[in-house]
């Protein structure tokens, strides 16, 4: 068999496997909607499946298996939360940490990743302060886990993935694993709430259209799905049928994201897509640029159509939402929907305790003590300052400058700024309530290499 036939068969098998996985995950969304208790069974089966793959992987393949496992769990986190599948609310973050720890004890760590070890150490003092200050009526584990599981998830992910080499095809495979459970969640949302008109309640974030769960988190993950499917459309859709399939999926995910009425996740997704396309176009050959322009024109045509359909389904309320108006068209005073007030409240905690801060979840405790209605912080930067005091400045310096310094010597990752932007924008409107911003941040630190020969990768995939 010559090289061309091997390449041809490889592409056909990949396409068929992808379509089969799409169908399977649409079916999972249907099954979870019909029999909700099966969500727990699927959650457990998913954990066992990925643990089996990780522990049976060869040393050379283990990093990829860990990345794929984490990608899938991050994409599934909100679906598992909204269907009460996890045994702990922060369960998926714990799993990502577990998977990364498995890699850390069985694989090498870059000697340039040590700032993230310092970062993890700097999180510890806030736990001590919390133990000393937390009210007796509060649950220590859940309170600390709520605010620190996200940062710790980021720390271990960055520590393990920093400068890990991965070929582009495997990196795109991680995006596929990330998007599959998001397709299941989108299916679930369509069945949970087929018509947005039945649950319209003004221009505020809509819980009913978000599967009865937090619209902010749902929109964030759906926005991430919009990005990964766009990447798929531009980079992994060589045939017309795959372009059509990925376009349909992108439309469905985008529509469900918009009708959550939560703007942050959608606006961030659009910014990510724009940055990604800019870098993709710059790095492409003349022939590839033609394909990019074609796909871009397709999106440009579809965008207004999706928006017009959504506007019709919401009786024009979605337009008022993005214009920061109420249902009567009056401009709202607070475009940040209370987040600015929380930000100022966090800063007050920092000024009262500038050295060590008020401790993990201490900002929330202070608001409860003061009898305030708004409790949980939406901004990770203000929360860090309030709860970690002066250590927050070092933490922010590490998180902000370490990736940029790495980028100076390694600029092959065309997704770098899109992913780093996702992390920064998300922690400013949704803190680190889910694992996605921390894990996506770590993916930006990977060392992406050019694809190896398809013959070599074919043999690897046959053995697996």
Backbone torsions as a table, in degrees:
resi	resn	phi	psi	omega
1	UNK	NA	129.3	-179.1
2	UNK	-83.7	172.0	-175.3
3	UNK	-61.3	-38.2	-176.9
4	UNK	-64.0	-38.9	-179.7
5	UNK	-70.1	-35.1	176.8
6	UNK	-63.7	-45.8	178.8
7	UNK	-61.2	-42.3	-178.5
8	UNK	-62.3	-48.6	-179.8
9	UNK	-64.2	-38.0	179.3
10	UNK	-60.8	-45.2	-178.7
11	UNK	-67.2	-39.6	178.9
12	UNK	-63.7	-46.2	-179.9
13	UNK	-61.4	-42.3	178.6
14	UNK	-61.4	-42.5	-179.4
15	UNK	-64.3	-44.8	-179.4
16	UNK	-65.2	-40.9	178.4
17	UNK	-63.2	-40.8	-179.6
18	UNK	-63.0	-46.2	180.0
19	UNK	-63.7	-41.1	178.6
20	UNK	-62.7	-40.8	178.9
21	UNK	-66.0	-37.5	177.5
22	UNK	-61.9	-48.2	-179.9
23	UNK	-61.0	-42.8	-179.7
24	UNK	-61.8	-40.3	-176.4
25	UNK	-79.1	-26.0	169.9
26	UNK	-66.3	-41.7	178.2
27	UNK	-62.9	-38.6	178.0
28	UNK	-61.2	-40.9	177.8
29	UNK	-62.0	-38.5	178.5
30	UNK	-66.8	-46.0	-178.1
31	UNK	-62.5	-44.4	-179.5
32	UNK	-63.9	-34.4	178.3
33	UNK	-69.4	-38.7	-178.2
34	UNK	-76.5	-43.7	-178.4
35	UNK	-126.3	83.9	-174.3
36	UNK	-55.3	-32.8	-176.6
37	UNK	-63.7	-23.2	179.5
38	UNK	-67.6	-15.0	177.7
39	UNK	-60.5	-37.7	177.5
40	UNK	-65.5	-40.6	179.3
41	UNK	-63.4	-43.5	179.5
42	UNK	-64.6	-39.5	178.7
43	UNK	-60.0	-47.9	-179.9
44	UNK	-65.5	-43.9	-179.8
45	UNK	-62.4	-37.0	179.3
46	UNK	-65.0	-43.1	178.6
47	UNK	-61.1	-48.6	-178.7
48	UNK	-62.7	-38.6	179.9
49	UNK	-61.2	-47.3	-177.1
50	UNK	-75.6	-33.6	175.6
51	UNK	-63.0	-40.7	177.6
52	UNK	-60.4	-45.7	-178.9
53	UNK	-65.2	-40.0	-178.6
54	UNK	-66.5	-48.0	-175.4
55	UNK	-74.9	-17.2	178.3
56	UNK	-102.3	2.2	179.0
57	UNK	-77.1	149.6	173.7
58	UNK	-68.9	157.7	-180.0
59	UNK	-53.3	-36.0	-179.1
60	UNK	-71.5	-29.5	-178.3
61	UNK	-94.5	-11.9	-175.3
62	UNK	-58.4	-44.7	178.5
63	UNK	-57.1	-41.0	179.0
64	UNK	-64.5	-42.9	179.7
65	UNK	-62.6	-37.7	177.9
66	UNK	-66.8	-42.1	178.7
67	UNK	-63.0	-43.4	179.6
68	UNK	-65.4	-42.0	179.0
69	UNK	-62.2	-46.6	-179.7
70	UNK	-66.0	-39.4	179.0
71	UNK	-59.5	-45.5	-178.7
72	UNK	-65.5	-46.0	-178.1
73	UNK	-65.4	-37.1	177.7
74	UNK	-64.7	-42.1	177.7
75	UNK	-66.3	-29.7	-176.6
76	UNK	-91.3	-9.6	-170.4
77	UNK	-54.2	-50.5	-175.9
78	UNK	-68.7	-37.1	176.0
79	UNK	-61.2	-44.9	179.2
80	UNK	-65.8	-34.3	178.6
81	UNK	-68.6	-47.4	-174.8
82	UNK	-68.7	-19.3	178.3
83	UNK	-106.1	12.7	176.7
84	UNK	55.5	39.5	-178.4
85	UNK	-82.4	-32.2	-176.2
86	UNK	-80.9	147.9	-179.7
87	UNK	-82.4	-23.4	172.7
88	UNK	-124.5	143.4	-178.0
89	UNK	-58.0	-37.6	179.8
90	UNK	-94.3	22.0	-172.8
91	UNK	-54.7	-41.7	-178.2
92	UNK	-68.3	-36.3	175.7
93	UNK	-62.2	-41.4	177.6
94	UNK	-60.4	-40.1	-178.4
95	UNK	-67.0	-42.1	177.7
96	UNK	-60.6	-42.9	177.5
97	UNK	-61.5	-43.1	179.1
98	UNK	-61.5	-46.3	179.7
99	UNK	-61.6	-42.3	179.9
100	UNK	-67.0	-39.6	177.7
101	UNK	-62.5	-37.7	176.3
102	UNK	-58.8	-41.4	177.5
103	UNK	-69.4	-38.2	-177.7
104	UNK	-64.1	-34.3	-178.0
105	UNK	-88.1	-8.3	-178.0
106	UNK	-120.3	-0.6	-175.6
107	UNK	-141.0	172.4	-178.7
108	UNK	-78.0	157.3	173.4
109	UNK	-121.8	136.1	178.6
110	UNK	-63.0	136.1	179.5
111	UNK	-70.3	-6.6	176.1
112	UNK	-94.9	3.1	-179.0
113	UNK	-91.2	0.4	-173.9
114	UNK	-57.8	-28.9	177.5
115	UNK	-57.1	-29.7	179.8
116	UNK	-75.7	-23.7	171.5
117	UNK	-69.8	-41.8	175.6
118	UNK	-61.2	-42.0	178.2
119	UNK	-57.0	-45.8	179.6
120	UNK	-64.0	-39.6	179.4
121	UNK	-64.2	-38.0	-178.5
122	UNK	-68.8	-16.1	176.8
123	UNK	-77.2	-22.5	-172.7
124	UNK	-64.0	-43.0	-177.7
125	UNK	-55.2	-31.5	-179.0
126	UNK	-65.4	-27.0	177.7
127	UNK	-69.5	-42.9	178.8
128	UNK	-61.7	-45.9	179.2
129	UNK	-61.5	-39.9	-179.9
130	UNK	-64.2	-42.4	179.3
131	UNK	-60.5	-38.1	-179.0
132	UNK	-74.9	-29.9	-171.9
133	UNK	-109.1	-14.9	-173.1
134	UNK	-65.4	140.7	179.2
135	UNK	-64.4	148.4	-178.5
136	UNK	-62.4	-28.8	-178.1
137	UNK	-79.2	-5.9	-177.2
138	UNK	-92.8	150.8	176.8
139	UNK	-88.0	113.4	-174.1
140	UNK	-60.8	-47.3	-176.0
141	UNK	-63.2	-50.0	-176.1
142	UNK	-67.7	-35.4	-179.6
143	UNK	-67.5	-45.0	179.7
144	UNK	-70.5	-40.7	-180.0
145	UNK	-62.4	-35.6	-177.4
146	UNK	-59.7	-39.0	-175.6
147	UNK	-102.1	-22.9	-175.3
148	UNK	-103.3	-18.2	-178.6
149	UNK	-63.0	-36.5	177.8
150	UNK	-65.9	-54.5	176.8
151	UNK	-58.7	-38.5	178.6
152	UNK	-67.8	-39.1	176.3
153	UNK	-59.0	-43.9	176.9
154	UNK	-62.0	-45.3	-176.1
155	UNK	-60.7	-49.1	-179.2
156	UNK	-69.5	-35.3	178.0
157	UNK	-64.3	-46.1	-179.8
158	UNK	-66.6	-39.4	-179.8
159	UNK	-61.5	-40.9	-177.2
160	UNK	-81.1	-40.5	-172.1
161	UNK	-87.1	-12.7	-175.9
162	UNK	-55.6	121.2	176.4
163	UNK	63.4	16.4	173.3
164	UNK	-68.5	133.2	-179.2
165	UNK	-82.6	135.4	178.7
166	UNK	-149.6	138.9	179.0
167	UNK	-79.8	155.9	-174.8
168	UNK	-57.2	-40.9	-178.5
169	UNK	-61.1	-40.1	177.9
170	UNK	-69.5	-34.5	177.3
171	UNK	-64.2	-41.9	177.5
172	UNK	-67.8	-28.4	174.6
173	UNK	-63.6	-38.1	176.7
174	UNK	-62.1	-40.0	176.5
175	UNK	-63.4	-36.7	177.6
176	UNK	-63.8	-45.4	178.8
177	UNK	-62.8	-33.6	178.4
178	UNK	-67.7	-37.9	-174.3
179	UNK	-82.0	-26.0	-175.2
180	UNK	-58.5	-51.7	178.6
181	UNK	-67.6	-23.5	176.0
182	UNK	-68.0	-33.3	174.5
183	UNK	-65.8	-39.5	175.8
184	UNK	-62.2	-43.4	-179.7
185	UNK	-64.8	-40.1	178.3
186	UNK	-62.1	-42.7	176.3
187	UNK	-60.6	-45.8	178.9
188	UNK	-58.9	-42.2	-179.1
189	UNK	-65.6	-40.1	177.6
190	UNK	-62.0	-38.8	179.9
191	UNK	-77.4	-35.4	179.0
192	UNK	-66.3	-40.3	-178.7
193	UNK	-143.2	85.2	-176.8
194	UNK	-64.6	-33.0	-175.1
195	UNK	-125.2	119.6	179.0
196	UNK	-67.5	-26.6	-179.2
197	UNK	-60.5	-31.1	-177.3
198	UNK	-71.4	-16.6	-175.0
199	UNK	-127.2	19.1	178.3
200	UNK	-63.8	131.1	-177.7
201	UNK	-142.5	50.3	-179.3
202	UNK	90.4	-156.2	-176.0
203	UNK	-108.5	11.6	176.7
204	UNK	-80.1	164.4	177.4
205	UNK	-54.4	137.5	-170.0
206	UNK	-105.8	108.4	-178.8
207	UNK	-70.1	-37.5	-177.6
208	UNK	-64.7	-35.8	178.5
209	UNK	-79.3	-4.8	-178.1
210	UNK	-111.9	27.3	178.0
211	UNK	73.0	20.9	-178.4
212	UNK	76.0	13.8	-176.7
213	UNK	-118.9	178.7	-177.2
214	UNK	-61.5	116.2	-178.9
215	UNK	-58.8	-33.5	-179.0
216	UNK	-61.3	-47.9	-178.9
217	UNK	-69.6	-40.1	179.2
218	UNK	-62.8	-46.1	-179.8
219	UNK	-65.2	-35.2	179.0
220	UNK	-62.6	-45.8	-179.0
221	UNK	-71.8	-39.3	177.0
222	UNK	-64.8	-35.9	175.4
223	UNK	-63.0	-39.0	176.5
224	UNK	-64.8	-37.1	175.5
225	UNK	-64.0	-38.8	175.9
226	UNK	-58.8	-42.6	-179.3
227	UNK	-66.6	-49.4	-177.0
228	UNK	-64.9	-36.0	178.4
229	UNK	-71.9	-32.0	174.8
230	UNK	-65.9	-42.7	176.1
231	UNK	-59.2	-43.2	178.8
232	UNK	-61.2	-43.0	-179.5
233	UNK	-61.8	-39.8	-176.0
234	UNK	-85.7	-29.5	-171.1
235	UNK	-116.9	-16.3	-175.8
236	UNK	-134.7	35.7	178.0
237	UNK	-130.1	71.0	-174.6
238	UNK	-72.3	-20.2	-178.3
239	UNK	-111.1	161.4	179.4
240	UNK	-62.2	-39.0	-178.2
241	UNK	-64.6	-39.8	177.7
242	UNK	-68.2	-36.2	176.0
243	UNK	-62.1	-43.0	179.4
244	UNK	-64.7	-46.1	-179.5
245	UNK	-59.5	-50.4	-178.0
246	UNK	-68.0	-29.8	176.4
247	UNK	-68.0	-43.0	177.6
248	UNK	-61.4	-44.5	178.9
249	UNK	-62.4	-41.7	179.7
250	UNK	-63.4	-40.6	178.1
251	UNK	-62.9	-46.6	-177.8
252	UNK	-62.7	-46.4	-179.5
253	UNK	-65.7	-41.0	-179.7
254	UNK	-63.4	-44.9	-179.6
255	UNK	-60.8	-47.2	-179.5
256	UNK	-66.3	-31.3	177.2
257	UNK	-68.3	-43.2	-178.0
258	UNK	-64.5	-42.0	-174.4
259	UNK	-78.6	2.5	168.0
260	UNK	-70.5	-16.5	-177.2
261	UNK	65.3	14.3	174.5
262	UNK	-100.8	116.3	-169.4
263	UNK	-81.0	-33.5	-170.6
264	UNK	-53.5	-53.0	-176.0
265	UNK	-62.4	-35.6	-178.0
266	UNK	-74.6	-44.4	179.9
267	UNK	-63.9	-39.0	177.7
268	UNK	-64.4	-41.1	179.2
269	UNK	-61.1	-43.7	179.7
270	UNK	-63.2	-39.4	178.0
271	UNK	-65.8	-41.9	178.1
272	UNK	-60.2	-44.5	-178.9
273	UNK	-62.4	-43.0	-179.7
274	UNK	-62.3	-44.8	-179.6
275	UNK	-66.0	-43.3	178.9
276	UNK	-59.7	-46.9	-178.2
277	UNK	-64.1	-36.0	178.0
278	UNK	-61.2	-48.3	-178.7
279	UNK	-72.1	-35.2	178.2
280	UNK	-63.8	-43.1	-179.3
281	UNK	-64.6	-41.7	-179.7
282	UNK	-62.8	-34.9	-175.0
283	UNK	-92.5	0.1	-172.3
284	UNK	-92.2	157.4	173.7
285	UNK	-75.6	170.2	-178.6
286	UNK	-60.1	-41.1	179.3
287	UNK	-64.9	-43.9	-180.0
288	UNK	-65.2	-34.8	178.8
289	UNK	-61.7	-34.6	176.7
290	UNK	-63.4	-43.1	177.6
291	UNK	-65.7	-37.6	179.5
292	UNK	-64.8	-43.9	179.2
293	UNK	-61.4	-41.7	179.0
294	UNK	-61.4	-48.6	-179.7
295	UNK	-65.3	-36.5	179.1
296	UNK	-64.9	-42.6	178.3
297	UNK	-62.5	-34.1	177.3
298	UNK	-62.8	-44.6	178.9
299	UNK	-66.0	-40.9	-179.9
300	UNK	-60.7	-36.5	178.7
301	UNK	-74.7	-37.5	-176.4
302	UNK	-75.4	-34.5	-176.7
303	UNK	-52.4	-56.3	179.6
304	UNK	-61.5	-33.8	179.3
305	UNK	-66.1	-41.7	177.0
306	UNK	-62.4	-43.4	-178.4
307	UNK	-64.7	-43.0	-179.9
308	UNK	-64.2	-41.0	178.5
309	UNK	-64.6	-43.5	179.4
310	UNK	-63.8	-42.2	178.4
311	UNK	-60.4	-40.8	178.2
312	UNK	-64.9	-42.4	-178.5
313	UNK	-69.4	-27.3	-178.8
314	UNK	-102.2	11.7	-180.0
315	UNK	55.3	35.3	176.9
316	UNK	82.4	-1.3	-177.6
317	UNK	-68.5	-30.0	-179.1
318	UNK	-65.0	-34.5	177.4
319	UNK	-65.8	-40.0	177.6
320	UNK	-66.0	-36.6	179.7
321	UNK	-60.8	-48.4	-178.1
322	UNK	-75.5	-15.5	174.4
323	UNK	-92.2	5.4	-179.7
324	UNK	60.5	46.6	178.3
325	UNK	-120.2	158.0	173.4
326	UNK	-85.1	-175.6	-175.4
327	UNK	-62.5	-25.2	179.7
328	UNK	-90.2	2.2	178.1
329	UNK	87.7	8.6	178.5
330	UNK	-85.3	137.3	-178.3
331	UNK	-69.5	132.7	178.5
332	UNK	-77.9	145.4	-178.6
333	UNK	-70.0	-37.8	-174.9
334	UNK	-110.1	102.5	179.7
335	UNK	-68.7	-22.4	-177.8
336	UNK	-90.4	6.8	177.7
337	UNK	46.3	52.6	175.8
338	UNK	89.1	-10.5	-176.2
339	UNK	-68.4	-33.2	179.9
340	UNK	-64.7	-38.2	178.3
341	UNK	-63.7	-42.2	179.2
342	UNK	-64.7	-40.6	179.2
343	UNK	-58.0	-46.7	179.7
344	UNK	-64.7	-37.5	179.0
345	UNK	-64.5	-39.9	177.1
346	UNK	-62.4	-42.3	-179.2
347	UNK	-64.7	-32.9	176.5
348	UNK	-63.4	-38.8	176.6
349	UNK	-62.6	-37.8	178.0
350	UNK	-66.5	-44.1	-178.2
351	UNK	-66.9	-28.3	177.6
352	UNK	-77.0	-30.5	-177.9
353	UNK	-136.7	69.4	-172.1
354	UNK	-72.3	-18.9	-176.3
355	UNK	-83.6	-63.8	-177.0
356	UNK	-103.6	-9.1	-177.6
357	UNK	78.0	-174.3	-176.5
358	UNK	-95.1	3.8	176.8
359	UNK	91.1	162.0	-179.1
360	UNK	-57.2	124.4	-177.8
361	UNK	67.3	10.2	-179.6
362	UNK	-66.7	-31.5	178.6
363	UNK	-62.1	-41.1	176.8
364	UNK	-65.6	-42.6	179.4
365	UNK	-60.3	-39.9	179.0
366	UNK	-64.0	-40.3	179.5
367	UNK	-67.7	-37.2	176.6
368	UNK	-64.1	-43.9	-179.7
369	UNK	-60.8	-35.5	-179.6
370	UNK	-84.5	1.8	177.1
371	UNK	71.0	27.8	-178.4
372	UNK	-86.1	147.4	-177.7
373	UNK	-75.0	-41.8	-178.9
374	UNK	-81.0	123.7	-170.9
375	UNK	-112.4	-65.9	-171.5
376	UNK	-77.7	138.5	179.4
377	UNK	-75.6	142.1	176.4
378	UNK	-102.4	-6.0	-175.4
379	UNK	-117.6	116.1	-175.5
380	UNK	-70.1	-30.1	-178.6
381	UNK	-68.2	-48.0	179.0
382	UNK	-66.9	-34.6	178.3
383	UNK	-65.8	-41.6	177.8
384	UNK	-59.7	-45.6	-179.7
385	UNK	-62.0	-44.5	-177.5
386	UNK	-67.4	-44.8	-170.2
387	UNK	-93.9	-17.9	-178.4
388	UNK	-116.7	-4.3	176.4
389	UNK	59.9	-135.5	-175.9
390	UNK	-65.6	-25.8	177.7
391	UNK	-62.1	-24.6	-177.8
392	UNK	-60.9	-33.7	-179.1
393	UNK	-65.0	-40.9	178.4
394	UNK	-68.3	-41.3	178.4
395	UNK	-58.5	-46.8	-178.3
396	UNK	-67.6	-35.4	176.9
397	UNK	-63.8	-43.2	178.6
398	UNK	-63.3	-49.0	-176.7
399	UNK	-65.4	-35.6	-176.3
400	UNK	-83.3	-43.6	-171.3
401	UNK	-93.6	-27.8	-178.6
402	UNK	-59.9	-47.3	177.6
403	UNK	-63.2	-38.2	-178.6
404	UNK	-67.2	-37.9	176.6
405	UNK	-67.2	-37.9	177.2
406	UNK	-64.8	-36.6	-178.9
407	UNK	-64.1	-29.9	-179.2
408	UNK	-58.5	-40.3	-177.0
409	UNK	-95.3	-16.2	-178.3
410	UNK	-136.7	96.9	-175.5
411	UNK	-113.1	26.3	-177.7
412	UNK	-81.2	-21.9	-174.1
413	UNK	-78.0	102.8	-178.5
414	UNK	-71.7	-11.9	179.2
415	UNK	-93.9	-3.8	-170.0
416	UNK	-53.0	-57.1	-174.3
417	UNK	-70.0	-31.8	177.0
418	UNK	-64.8	-42.9	-177.9
419	UNK	-74.4	-41.1	177.6
420	UNK	-65.2	-36.8	176.9
421	UNK	-65.2	-37.1	177.2
422	UNK	-60.9	-46.7	179.1
423	UNK	-58.7	-51.4	-174.3
424	UNK	-65.1	-44.7	-178.3
425	UNK	-68.3	-40.1	-177.6
426	UNK	-66.7	-41.8	-179.2
427	UNK	-69.7	-12.8	178.4
428	UNK	-92.8	-11.1	176.4
429	UNK	-124.4	-14.3	-178.1
430	UNK	-139.8	13.1	-177.9
431	UNK	51.0	-138.9	179.2
432	UNK	-125.7	48.9	-179.4
433	UNK	-64.4	-28.2	178.6
434	UNK	-120.7	168.9	-175.8
435	UNK	-76.7	-17.8	-171.6
436	UNK	-54.2	-52.2	-176.2
437	UNK	-61.5	-39.5	179.3
438	UNK	-66.9	-42.1	-179.1
439	UNK	-70.9	-42.1	179.1
440	UNK	-64.2	-36.8	174.8
441	UNK	-56.4	-45.5	-177.8
442	UNK	-67.1	-34.6	178.6
443	UNK	-62.2	-29.2	179.0
444	UNK	-66.7	-15.7	-176.9
445	UNK	-93.5	0.2	179.1
446	UNK	-71.7	151.0	178.2
447	UNK	-99.2	96.0	-175.0
448	UNK	-82.6	126.8	-178.8
449	UNK	-107.1	162.6	173.7
450	UNK	-65.8	147.9	-179.9
451	UNK	-59.5	141.7	175.8
452	UNK	-82.3	177.5	-178.7
453	UNK	-60.3	138.3	-178.4
454	UNK	-62.7	-31.4	-179.9
455	UNK	-60.6	-43.6	-178.9
456	UNK	-64.7	-44.4	-178.8
457	UNK	-69.2	-30.5	178.1
458	UNK	-62.9	-42.7	179.0
459	UNK	-63.7	-39.6	178.7
460	UNK	-61.9	-47.0	-176.1
461	UNK	-68.5	-26.0	178.5
462	UNK	-72.0	-38.0	-180.0
463	UNK	-68.7	-32.0	-172.5
464	UNK	-64.1	NA	NA
